[in-house]
Amino acid sequence: MKKSYHSYRYSVWIDRRQAMILTITPEGVKTFEIIESENSRPKRFDGEGTNKISNFGVTISRDSSEQERFNNHHQTFLKKVLSVLKGVNALLILGSGETRFELQNALEKNKMFNGIWIENKACKKINQRELEIETENHFNLHLS
């Protein structure tokens, strides 16, 4: 019987700053990857007194350009995470914020991920070993 290419199981813990991705092959081999986001904490400048930028005599708010930059970095980050997910059969998305829902929406919009099993669960910040344990419990991968 031929092995299906779409038989990999993935578990992703994601927030705005990083994504931890655990891949389980059909043979049971686990690989772990961390993707860092370019978004960081807001930058504070010494002596910053206003949030306005003057441009050709017009005063514009710095907030809108900062928000646009943040959104662009965030979309790039989600695309990096999607590029890692190859041959997905089942996917468990863990996280504490709205980024896990944004990842799920991006998966549902992409035709390449059509028909895969996705589950989205709230979870606190975890490390690599806790992600492995959560994945094993979820997919019942305990081998006696």
CORUR-V665968 format. One line per field, one symbol per residue. burial: I if it has 9 or more other ideal C-beta (glycine too) atoms within 8 Angstrom, else O. A space follows every 50 residues. Layout:
burial=???
This chain:
burial=OOOOOOIIIIIIIIIOOIIIIIIIIOOOOIOIOOIOIOIOOOOOOOOOOO OOOOOOOOOIOIOOIIOOOIOOIIOIIIIIIIOIIOOIIIIIIIIOOOII OIIIOIIOOIOOIOOIOIIOOOIOOIOOOOIIOIIIOIIOOOOO
